[in-house]
């Protein structure tokens, strides 16, 4: 699906408030609510909009540790590792990477003990290097990178 400027405007407004009514969104971009709804449905069906989500403050939920883990796999068969990380709730992002290491994980946990338990299980799949986040400096919606 090729996106036009109106699609990008709709996406931008939805990232600011995904609960906005189609009618209100349409008023902001000079379209009817029905026309906006049709465009949103096309964006959903084509996979441009994958999901609607909620951003929460992890610290206020008691999730005190954010760790970035680089995995160096022991074997060329990564299937069991991929299954492992998909099943672990503390892994909030996982990327296969080039360069040093095989995978980059973002892990969020409540305690050092929980992090240690996770890391011990991780050793079954490979070695790792670990960096702890001290402070989040920037979190940005990826849509802003397109402008």
MARTORKOL-847571 format. One line per 5 residues: for each residue x, y, z of N, C-alpha, C. Coordinates in steps of 0.02 Angstrom, whole numbers, plus 50000, padded with zeros to 5 digits. Example, Ala and Ser with C-alpha at 12.3 -4.5 7.8 and 13.67 -1.06 7.14 Angstrom:
<pts>
50660 49716 50390 50615 49775 50390 50660 49835 50390; 50642 49888 50354 50684 49947 50357 50645 50002 50394;
</pts>
This chain:
<pts>
50043 49941 50000 50000 50000 50000 50044 50062 50000; 50031 50107 49953 50069 50169 49951 50032 50222 49993; 50069 50253 50039 50040 50302 50084 50046 50372 50054; 49993 50412 50063 49995 50481 50042 49999 50526 50104; 50000 50591 50093 50007 50639 50148 49949 50633 50198;
49889 50620 50174 49831 50614 50218 49839 50553 50264; 49864 50498 50236 49877 50439 50278 49927 50455 50334; 49980 50492 50316 50029 50510 50367 49999 50557 50420; 49955 50602 50399 49921 50645 50447 49878 50604 50495; 49841 50556 50467 49799 50513 50508 49842 50473 50558;
49897 50445 50533 49942 50406 50577 49971 50450 50632; 49990 50511 50615 50018 50556 50665 49967 50572 50719; 49906 50587 50699 49853 50602 50748 49836 50541 50790; 49836 50483 50760 49822 50422 50799 49878 50406 50849; 49940 50423 50831 49995 50411 50879 49990 50459 50938;
49963 50517 50926 49954 50565 50981 49895 50544 51026; 49843 50515 50996 49785 50494 51033 49749 50439 50993; 49763 50377 51009 49733 50322 50970 49659 50313 50985; 49634 50348 51036 49564 50342 51054 49521 50398 51024; 49551 50439 50982 49514 50495 50952 49457 50468 50909;
49401 50501 50912 49344 50482 50870 49359 50499 50797; 49335 50457 50752 49347 50470 50681 49321 50538 50660; 49264 50558 50686 49235 50623 50670 49282 50679 50690; 49310 50675 50751 49355 50727 50775 49420 50727 50735; 49444 50667 50718 49505 50663 50677 49492 50694 50609;
49434 50679 50580 49416 50706 50515 49413 50782 50515; 49387 50811 50568 49384 50885 50573 49454 50915 50571; 49502 50882 50600 49571 50908 50602 49604 50908 50534; 49583 50861 50490 49615 50857 50424 49565 50871 50368; 49508 50898 50387 49457 50920 50338 49429 50862 50296;
49410 50809 50331 49378 50751 50300 49319 50731 50343; 49275 50691 50314 49219 50665 50354 49245 50607 50398; 49210 50594 50452 49228 50538 50495 49226 50472 50458; 49177 50464 50414 49171 50402 50375 49231 50393 50329; 49253 50446 50297 49311 50442 50252 49374 50424 50291;
49381 50454 50350 49438 50439 50393 49435 50365 50415; 49376 50342 50434 49367 50273 50455 49386 50224 50400; 49367 50241 50338 49385 50197 50282 49460 50194 50272; 49493 50251 50279 49566 50252 50272 49600 50212 50329; 49574 50220 50390 49602 50184 50447 49594 50109 50436;
49536 50088 50412 49525 50016 50399 49574 49990 50347; 49588 50029 50295 49636 50008 50244 49706 50004 50274; 49724 50052 50317 49789 50051 50350 49796 49989 50395; 49742 49970 50428 49742 49910 50471 49748 49847 50428; 49707 49843 50376 49705 49783 50333 49771 49772 50297;
49805 49826 50279 49869 49819 50244 49927 49806 50291; 49914 49811 50356 49967 49798 50405 50008 49858 50425; 49992 49917 50396 50028 49978 50417 50015 49991 50491; 49952 49987 50511 49934 49990 50582 49931 49918 50606; 49979 49899 50648 49982 49830 50673 49940 49821 50736;
49937 49872 50778 49901 49866 50841 49894 49936 50872; 49851 49940 50920 49844 50001 50960 49871 49983 51029; 49908 50030 51059 49940 50012 51123 49936 50069 51173; 49959 50054 51231 49960 50100 51287 50032 50106 51311; 50055 50166 51323 50122 50177 51349 50116 50191 51424;
50150 50152 51464 50147 50160 51537 50216 50176 51564; 50217 50204 51624 50279 50219 51658 50300 50156 51696; 50352 50122 51672 50373 50059 51702 50391 50067 51776; 50423 50122 51794 50443 50133 51863 50383 50135 51910; 50328 50165 51887 50268 50170 51928 50234 50102 51936;
50251 50055 51892 50225 49987 51898 50271 49942 51938; 50326 49971 51962 50374 49932 52001 50426 49896 51960; 50428 49910 51895 50479 49880 51851 50540 49925 51852; 50586 49910 51896 50641 49955 51913 50704 49948 51869; 50712 49891 51837 50774 49879 51800 50759 49869 51726;
50791 49909 51684 50790 49899 51612 50860 49879 51591; 50865 49821 51560 50930 49795 51539 50930 49784 51464; 50987 49797 51434 50998 49783 51364 51049 49726 51361; 51029 49671 51329 51068 49610 51330 51087 49592 51258; 51151 49582 51247 51174 49558 51182 51191 49484 51190;
51161 49443 51147 51168 49370 51151 51218 49346 51099; 51264 49303 51120 51311 49269 51076 51291 49195 51078; 51260 49172 51025 51231 49104 51023 51286 49050 51026; 51269 48994 51057 51314 48936 51061 51309 48892 50999; 51252 48896 50965 51239 48851 50909 51209 48890 50851;
51211 48859 50792 51181 48891 50733 51106 48881 50731; 51079 48836 50771 51007 48824 50774 50977 48870 50828; 50941 48921 50807 50916 48972 50852 50843 48961 50871; 50812 48908 50846 50740 48898 50857 50721 48895 50931; 50758 48858 50971 50740 48853 51042 50750 48920 51077;
50800 48958 51057 50811 49024 51086 50753 49071 51069; 50732 49071 51007 50677 49114 50985 50613 49095 51022; 50601 49031 51030 50543 49008 51068 50548 49032 51141; 50608 49027 51170 50620 49049 51238 50604 49123 51248; 50631 49166 51204 50620 49238 51214 50548 49259 51201;
50515 49225 51155 50444 49240 51143 50400 49223 51203; 50422 49174 51242 50383 49152 51300 50397 49192 51363; 50449 49234 51362 50470 49270 51422 50439 49340 51422; 50398 49355 51471 50365 49420 51476 50413 49477 51489; 50469 49463 51521 50516 49517 51537 50554 49542 51475;
50552 49503 51421 50583 49525 51358 50531 49566 51321; 50542 49633 51318 50493 49676 51286 50512 49693 51214; 50575 49683 51196 50597 49690 51127 50652 49640 51114; 50653 49614 51053 50706 49568 51033 50721 49581 50959; 50785 49589 50944 50806 49602 50875 50865 49556 50857;
50862 49529 50797 50921 49494 50770 50965 49549 50742; 51029 49547 50758 51073 49603 50740 51134 49579 50700; 51165 49627 50667 51230 49615 50636 51283 49645 50681; 51345 49629 50669 51398 49656 50711 51413 49609 50768; 51430 49637 50826 51447 49597 50884 51384 49567 50914;
51383 49501 50918 51325 49467 50946 51277 49446 50892; 51226 49409 50915 51175 49383 50869 51107 49416 50880; 51091 49431 50943 51026 49460 50960 51036 49515 51012; 50991 49563 51009 50990 49618 51057 50921 49618 51090; 50920 49612 51156 50857 49609 51193 50850 49670 51238;
50789 49693 51245 50772 49742 51297 50731 49705 51348; 50755 49704 51410 50724 49665 51464 50705 49714 51520; 50644 49708 51545 50621 49750 51600 50597 49705 51656; 50624 49716 51716 50609 49674 51774 50600 49716 51837; 50570 49684 51888 50558 49718 51952 50619 49719 51997;
50662 49669 51992 50717 49664 52040 50779 49634 52008; 50835 49642 52043 50897 49611 52021 50890 49535 52023; 50855 49510 52072 50845 49437 52076 50809 49411 52014; 50757 49446 51993 50720 49425 51933 50766 49428 51872; 50807 49479 51867 50854 49485 51812 50904 49427 51813;
50931 49411 51872 50978 49356 51878 50948 49290 51858; 50886 49278 51878 50852 49215 51859 50845 49211 51783; 50826 49267 51752 50820 49268 51679 50888 49254 51646; 50940 49288 51670 51007 49280 51641 51033 49209 51648; 51018 49177 51704 51038 49107 51714 51005 49062 51663;
50941 49073 51648 50906 49033 51597 50935 49048 51528; 50954 49110 51517 50980 49131 51453 51045 49095 51436; 51084 49078 51487 51148 49044 51476 51140 48976 51443; 51080 48947 51446 51067 48884 51412 51071 48892 51336; 51063 48954 51312 51062 48966 51240 51125 49000 51214;
51160 49036 51257 51221 49069 51235 51249 49113 51289; 51304 49145 51274 51334 49193 51319 51304 49262 51306; 51314 49307 51352 51283 49373 51344 51329 49428 51372; 51317 49488 51349 51344 49548 51382 51284 49589 51402; 51291 49628 51455 51234 49661 51486 51250 49734 51498;
51201 49777 51484 51204 49848 51501 51140 49866 51536; 51145 49900 51593 51086 49923 51629 51073 49995 51611; 51010 50011 51602 50990 50080 51589 50992 50119 51654; 51022 50177 51652 51025 50221 51709 50969 50272 51706; 50955 50296 51645 50902 50346 51635 50880 50344 51562;
50814 50343 51551 50789 50348 51482 50792 50422 51462; 50826 50435 51408 50835 50504 51384 50782 50522 51333; 50765 50475 51290 50718 50490 51236 50679 50427 51219; 50615 50436 51210 50572 50383 51183 50529 50418 51131; 50530 50394 51071 50497 50428 51016 50457 50378 50975;
50402 50402 50948 50363 50361 50903 50401 50355 50837; 50407 50295 50809 50445 50287 50747 50416 50326 50688; 50353 50345 50693 50322 50383 50638 50357 50450 50628; 50383 50480 50682 50416 50545 50675 50481 50540 50635; 50508 50481 50628 50569 50472 50589 50556 50478 50514;
50493 50474 50493 50477 50477 50422 50470 50547 50397; 50470 50595 50440 50461 50665 50419 50525 50704 50419;
</pts>
